[in-house]
Amino acid sequence: MLVVPAVLEIEAAAPAAGPVSLAMRPERPNTIAFAPARARFVRVVILASFAGQPCIDELEVFGPDGRENLALAARGAKASASSCLEGYAIHRVEHLNDGRYGNDHSWIAATNGREWAQIELPRPAEVAKVVLSRDRTGHFTDRMPAEIEVQLSTDGRQWTTVAHVKAEAPPAGNSPATANLPLPEPLSWEGLLRYAFLCERATWERMPAGDALSAAEHDRPALPGGRPYWRELAQLGAVARVLRQTDELIGRLEAKGLTVAEERQQLGQLRRRQAALGGGPDGAAEQALYLDARLVKRRLMFRDPELAPLESILLVKRHPYTPSHNYSDILDSAFRPGGGVCRLDIPRRGGRLEPAEGRLTLLFDAARGIARDAVADFDARRIYFAYRPSDGGPSAAYWHLWVMNADGSGQRQLSEGPFHDYYPCPLPDGTLAFISTRCRSRYLCWRPQAFVLFRMDAAGGGIAPLSYANLSEWAPSVMQDGRILWTRSEYLDKGADFGHTLWAIRPDGSHPALLYGNNTRNCYVGAREVPGTSELCCTIISHGGDLNGPIGLVDVGRGPRGSEAITNITPDVPPHYHMSWARSECFRDPAPLGRDYFLVSHAPADRFGLYVIDRWGNRELLYLDPAMGSMCPTPLGGRPAPPLLAGGSPAAEDEPGRLTVADVYCGLGPAVRRGSVKYLRVCQEVRAELEPVPGGYRSDYPPFQDFYATPTHKVSGPYGWPTYVAKASLGIVPVEEDGSAAFSVPPGKVLYFQLLDQDFNEIQRMRSVVQLQPGEKRSCIGCHESRTSAPPVRPLLALAHAPRPLQPPSWGAEPFSYEKVVQPVWNARCTACHHAGDKQQIDLTAALDPERIPASYRTLISQGWVHYFDMTWGQEHSQAEPLSFGTVRSRLWKVLGDGHYDVTLSRDEQQRIKCWIDLNCPLWPDYRFRPSRPAQASVAPQK
């Protein structure tokens, strides 16, 4: 049950007095009261908003008694607005007064300029206050109105301003209080340090609780398997925390052989000053002690010899992208030219690094564009990066890969064409992995192009895909065993917001495997292995905005899912969720220096600089340019190359892959009796191919839901959204009596599997994906088995014969068309009774409504006759138990199974319907623009 916080209410002064300050919060009902007046039209004019176009989940109007919301649509009130963000069913004008709270039922303006939202009452009434919120469920804090005028009118033409309010401070988590800390004037290194220290103190003092990764509530060790560490540290005050961290740091450096007598003496003096404070109210003395203690700890930390890689740092200077989604920087990011690829040299004096004396060298000037993702090869002789110019030439709109020598000489472009190429990743054999839009597909759930993992040779030729994903992928790096570690998206029959997880793949594109992230509420990017551990470091991101957030350590030895495997080592920066994202007070781009230290980009307030952090909560500023962000830092020095992984034997492009499952019952649990699984179905998620245009490919697809394989904004039901992705059933293979199966599958496709009983009812579904290169051979133990399981020690019946070919369905192994495969069954068996004139309102005819949706499809989905996984954006998901979804949960089969008059479906007809349900109910086999699909006149009711 949602508990609504106490209302924040203020009586607005006369407008002539200027705006009144109001402590508005996105998750609360914010009330603006004014002198009672008679009106029929109540308008909220939004003059400014925080972090994007303004959003209101509910606009309420009350009279002097404050008892009833006069603005409800159910009372006859009408909502209107100056504009509305297009393409989102969850963001509509009518949501302003539908009586429902939360982001999923909200209005967002099309711009962040002067916008308004209005309620027209059914008749004039006395009004005395308006109440509004951004997201009363508390999930989203961006887009909060910052300055508002309330205007009243009796006729909708003449308006009177009765209130003018301005938010006191930006909402927490988007433009927090530290963003208001002044930078030093004049700018000095000492001033920047003080600024960084005070920002750090402010965020630690506001450390949130209530999150699955919160150090205040969920303790974690500093080292895997060690004693609990983080909760106790999080509960300390600023001075006590710094003194404790200093004491621990002294002990670690002493264990490395350093002499720390001077620092022990300094620590003793600081503790005596702390005792002298006595907990009194002297804030100035306490702050002075905090700042002095921070300087002592800082100087001590820079004595650690393990920080030697910081003596030369490769980085990119650029402005933040600020895209709307984590995958949309190629579509709607802020393109602000400037910066470039740089090297930061930090000298060591007397055994201590001295960042104050650091020197920055510009290696590649991006004054006329943007450079990104710079990385050196293993011997640090060459630097790869991506660059996008802002003017000139046919490739001006695209990121392309570049290479140069470590000193900046020899600059040359490696890739070209109407594609975005970025995130270069040098491989041990001298070739290069990278991310590219060369997959020529659209991101399935929104408007931009998709981008996935590719590979090229050292000269920029031989480009080939390593991944065949249907969504997008990011930030490859090379693991110590020679595999490529990267982030990939997958929303297979589940909500979109949490499907950005960590994977590994061999450099030849074989054996992609999930490492971590499925069925968790966070998303992960920029992962790299932590030397000497089973950990990965990464940025914990959300579905929205840029790739910012806290820094996490993932212990992959604890399995691929579950929040207990991840530790937030910057716990004063909370994770964001869904479409909320951190624009300030955040981290990004971690690069391990060793087991304990990490080079990162960090915005202590709203400007990104370079920092070094450790696994014990220490952080120190290395470089900050207030005029431009410093991103993507890595040590610029040689490093050992991982081993070369042998590739498979060359194969023809169309040579099938071969898969073996040892025992499908492993992981199914007691609900599935052995012997009940008879078939394994191989399914495909179908790509949304890009539309060719002169000179390249279409880059944007608004209104994007009209390109869905099912128009979920036009038809949904009690189970939510069916799949908006086109699917195909490539065929089935029998499962042997011992639960094994061996079969061939086509290469280069996004595949997943279903287990079926003898009547083709789905028992379990794979909601992740698999792909095979031509001729690749792979095997697995079972279905949803534990990663620590061992295969059965016995001969497998499936290996007694050659891999079985897939048995395609009678309708063909092509993208599934409901109208071609399922509708003929209704035509033959059902429409004589169930048509437009059916008194039960069960219309199973093929008649298309104005939205191009068949009557039968709308009936089955909207009336809840069939069960499917909800694919609504933001839907949180978990691993589904066998026999808990799809055909076996569908009311349709309970009716047909009990005998429905004289209707008897053939085995093929049953299989057609069941396959459709268990593909999650796709409508069309492709992504054709819905308004261009064939229309059909309504069919007259049968009698």
Secondary structure by P-SEA (a helix, b strand, c coil): ccccccccccccccccccbbbbbcccccbbbbbcccccccbbbbbbcccccccccccbbbbbcccccccccccccbbbbbcccccccccccccccccccccccccccccccccccbbbbbccbbbbbcbbbbbcccccccccccccbbbbbbbccccbbbbcbbbbbcccccccccccccccccccccaaaaaaaaaaaaaaaaaacccccccccccbbbbccccccccccccccccaaaaaaaaaaaaaaaaaaaccccaaaaaaaaaaaaaaaaaccccaaaaaaaaaaaaaaaaaaaaaaccccccccbbbbbbcccccccccccccccccbbbbbccbbbbbbbcccccccccbbbbbccccccccccccccccccccccbbbbbccccccccbbbbbbbccccccccccccccccccccccccccbbbbbccccccccccccbbbbbbbbbccccccccccccccccccbbbbcccccccbbbbbbcccccccccccccccccccccccccccccccccccccccccccbbbbbbcccccccbbbbbbbccccccccccccccccccbbbbccccccccccccccccccccbbbbbbccccbbbbbcccccbbbbbccccccccccccccccccccccbbbbcccccccbbbbbbbcccccccccccccccccbbbbbbbccbbbbbccccccccccccccccccccccccccccccccbbbbccbbbbbccccbbbbcccccccbbbbbbccccccccccccccccccbbbbbbccccccccccccccccccccccccccccccccccccccccccaaaaaaccccccccccccccccccccccccccaaaaaaaaacccccccccccccccccccccccccccaaaaaaaaccccccccaaaaaaaaaaaaacccccccccccccccccccccccc
